Amino acid sequence: MSLHPSPAEVRRLWDFEDPVASESRLRAAADASTSAVWTTQIARALGLQERTTEALALLDGIAGHDDPVVRAWSTLERGRALRSDGDPEQAERWFAEAVEAARTADLPFLEVDALHMLALVAPPDEALAAHLRALEAARTASDPHTSTWECSILTNIGMTHADAGAWPEALTAFEEARAAALRLPDAEQRLLVADWMVAWALRHLGRRAEALEVQRDLRRRHEAAGTSDPYVEEELAMLGDEGATRS
């Protein structure tokens, strides 16, 4: 049995919408384990709470660790903390190091995570190629858990096209992200985002009737779940839906 938790075991303790509760669960896991991987995740939770100084101090405490698995996790989380702190240039250095560390440790999920983060800090003229490298790594990994990155990376590719005003390409990427979302355990939650992105691209392409149909369906699904999404209502208002609420 491995000393360290797998990426899937780590992911089960995370709720990225609630980093405070996640921190509590991660600290409990750290107390019950000798693996420094949990320390890297506590640092991530602190970073999401904008407690970057504390996050970096925790990572400093395990800097130079000779275990390749810990090194892969810690370099990745240092990059994330620095990016959150507004230092993309330093973050890029650590993400690049994390890619190599993850390969050395034979952690394909972390390698793709690092590649996807590297793409997010790449210069605009290099971003698309960087996202495509991450996508290729996700699609060719033998580990099925790693392929779950496909949906997120395709969404990032769509956003890169959208930022460049390339809306047909953006729509294609968002539709592929939706197809990838259908293969995930949390498909319904993912589809709420994926469908919104598709409709957003459709509106920008002038296909307003199709966009309106998707956004109305999203509103119905939110209502059935007892939730709401202001971004859906904003799009409906722009599309001329009389039932849309305006903030």
C-alpha positions in Angstrom: 0.0 0.0 0.0 1.3 3.4 -0.9 2.3 5.8 1.8 0.6 8.6 -0.1 -3.1 9.2 -1.1 -4.0 8.9 -4.7 -5.3 12.0 -6.5 -8.8 10.5 -6.4 -8.6 10.1 -2.6 -7.4 13.7 -2.3 -10.2 14.9 -4.6 -12.9 13.2 -2.5 -12.1 15.6 0.4 -12.4 18.7 -1.7 -15.3 21.1 -2.2 -13.8 23.9 -4.1 -16.8 26.1 -3.4 -16.1 25.7 0.4 -12.3 25.9 1.0 -12.9 26.4 4.8 -14.7 23.1 5.2 -12.2 21.5 2.8 -9.3 22.7 5.0 -10.9 21.1 8.1 -11.3 17.7 6.3 -7.7 17.9 5.0 -6.3 18.7 8.4 -8.1 15.7 9.8 -6.6 13.5 7.0 -3.1 15.0 7.7 -3.5 14.2 11.4 -4.2 10.6 10.6 -1.4 10.2 8.0 2.4 10.6 7.7 2.1 11.7 4.1 3.1 15.3 3.4 0.8 15.3 0.4 -2.0 16.4 2.8 0.1 19.4 3.7 0.2 20.5 0.1 -3.6 20.4 0.0 -4.0 22.3 3.2 -1.8 25.0 1.6 -4.1 24.9 -1.4 -7.2 25.4 0.8 -5.4 28.4 2.5 -4.6 29.9 -0.9 -8.3 29.7 -1.9 -9.0 31.6 1.2 -6.5 34.3 0.1 -4.2 33.3 3.0 -1.3 33.0 0.6 1.5 33.8 3.2 0.3 30.9 5.4 0.0 28.7 2.3 3.6 29.4 1.2 4.9 29.0 4.8 3.4 25.5 4.9 5.0 24.6 1.5 8.3 26.0 2.7 8.2 23.5 5.5 8.3 20.6 3.1 10.6 22.3 0.5 13.4 20.1 -0.6 11.5 16.9 0.3 13.3 14.0 -1.3 10.1 12.0 -2.0 9.3 12.5 -5.7 5.5 12.3 -5.0 5.6 15.0 -2.4 7.8 17.1 -4.7 5.3 16.8 -7.5 2.4 17.9 -5.3 4.3 20.7 -3.6 5.7 22.3 -6.7 2.2 22.3 -8.3 0.6 23.9 -5.2 3.4 26.5 -4.9 2.7 27.5 -8.5 -1.1 27.8 -7.7 -0.4 29.9 -4.6 1.8 32.3 -6.5 -0.7 32.6 -9.3 -3.5 33.4 -6.8 -1.1 36.0 -5.3 -0.8 37.8 -8.6 2.7 36.5 -9.7 2.1 34.5 -12.9 5.7 34.6 -14.0 6.9 32.9 -10.9 3.9 30.6 -11.0 4.8 29.5 -14.6 8.3 28.4 -13.4 6.8 26.2 -10.7 4.1 24.7 -13.0 6.8 23.8 -15.5 8.8 22.1 -12.7 5.6 20.4 -11.5 5.1 18.8 -15.0 8.5 17.3 -14.8 8.2 16.2 -11.2 4.8 14.5 -11.9 6.4 12.6 -14.8 9.2 11.5 -12.6 6.8 10.4 -9.9 4.5 8.6 -12.5 1.5 10.8 -11.6 -0.3 11.4 -14.9 -3.2 13.1 -13.2 -0.9 15.7 -11.6 1.1 16.0 -14.8 -2.1 17.1 -16.7 -3.1 19.3 -13.8 0.3 21.1 -14.0 0.0 21.3 -17.8 -3.5 22.8 -17.5 -2.2 25.4 -15.0 0.8 26.1 -17.2 -1.6 27.0 -20.0 -3.5 29.4 -17.8 -0.4 31.5 -17.2 0.9 31.3 -20.7 1.2 34.5 -22.8 -1.9 35.0 -25.0 -0.1 34.0 -28.2 1.0 30.7 -26.6 -2.1 29.8 -24.6 -3.9 27.8 -27.2 -0.9 25.6 -28.0 -0.4 25.1 -24.2 -4.0 24.1 -23.7 -3.8 21.6 -26.6 -0.7 20.0 -25.1 -2.7 19.5 -21.9 -5.6 18.1 -23.8 -3.4 15.6 -25.7 -1.9 14.5 -22.4 -5.3 14.0 -20.8 -6.6 12.0 -23.8 -3.6 9.7 -24.2 -3.1 8.9 -20.5 -3.6 5.2 -19.6 -5.0 6.2 -16.2 -8.8 6.7 -16.7 -8.9 9.2 -13.8 -6.6 11.5 -15.8 -9.1 11.6 -18.7 -11.5 13.5 -16.4 -9.5 16.6 -17.2 -10.8 16.7 -20.7 -13.9 18.6 -20.0 -12.1 21.4 -18.1 -9.4 21.7 -20.6 -11.9 21.9 -23.5 -13.7 24.7 -21.7 -10.4 26.6 -21.4 -9.8 26.1 -25.1 -13.2 27.5 -25.8 -12.5 30.5 -23.6 -9.2 31.1 -25.4 -11.0 31.1 -28.8 -13.7 33.4 -27.3 -11.1 35.8 -26.0 -9.8 36.0 -29.6 -13.2 36.5 -31.1 -13.1 33.1 -32.8 -16.7 32.1 -31.9 -17.2 29.2 -34.3 -14.1 27.5 -32.8 -15.2 28.5 -29.3 -18.6 26.8 -29.9 -17.0 23.6 -31.2 -14.8 23.4 -28.1 -17.7 24.1 -25.7 -19.8 21.4 -27.5 -16.9 18.9 -27.1 -16.6 19.9 -23.4 -20.3 19.1 -23.0 -19.8 15.7 -24.6 -16.9 15.1 -22.2 -19.0 16.2 -19.2 -21.5 13.5 -20.0 -18.9 10.9 -19.2 -18.2 12.2 -15.7 -19.7 11.2 -12.3 -20.8 14.7 -11.6 -22.3 15.1 -15.1 -25.4 17.1 -14.1 -23.5 19.8 -12.4 -20.9 20.0 -15.2 -23.7 20.2 -17.8 -25.1 23.3 -16.1 -21.9 25.0 -16.9 -21.3 23.3 -20.3 -24.8 24.2 -21.6 -24.4 27.8 -20.5 -21.1 28.1 -22.4 -22.7 26.6 -25.5 -25.6 29.0 -25.3 -23.2 31.9 -24.7 -21.3 31.1 -27.9 -24.6 30.6 -29.8 -25.6 34.2 -28.9 -22.3 35.6 -30.0 -22.8 33.8 -33.3 -26.2 35.4 -33.8 -28.1 32.1 -33.2 -30.3 33.8 -30.6 -33.3 31.4 -30.9 -31.1 28.4 -30.1 -29.3 30.3 -27.3 -32.7 31.3 -25.8 -33.9 27.7 -25.9 -30.9 26.4 -24.0 -31.0 29.2 -21.4 -34.7 28.7 -20.7 -34.0 25.0 -20.3 -31.2 25.9 -17.8 -33.6 28.0 -15.8 -36.1 25.1 -15.7 -33.4 22.8 -14.4 -32.3 25.2 -11.8 -35.9 25.8 -10.6 -36.4 22.0 -10.4 -33.3 21.8 -8.2 -34.3 24.7 -6.1 -31.3 26.8 -7.3 -30.8 29.8 -9.5 -28.0 31.2 -11.6 -27.7 35.0 -12.1 -25.7 34.4 -15.3 -28.5 32.4 -16.8 -30.9 35.3 -16.0 -28.5 37.8 -17.4 -28.3 35.9 -20.7 -32.0 35.6 -20.8 -32.4 39.3 -20.3 -30.0 40.0 -23.2 -31.9 37.5 -25.4 -35.2 39.3 -24.7 -36.9 36.7 -22.5 -39.8 38.5 -20.7 -39.5 36.2 -17.7 -35.9 37.0 -17.0 -35.0 38.8 -13.7 -32.7 41.8 -13.9 -30.3 42.6 -11.1 
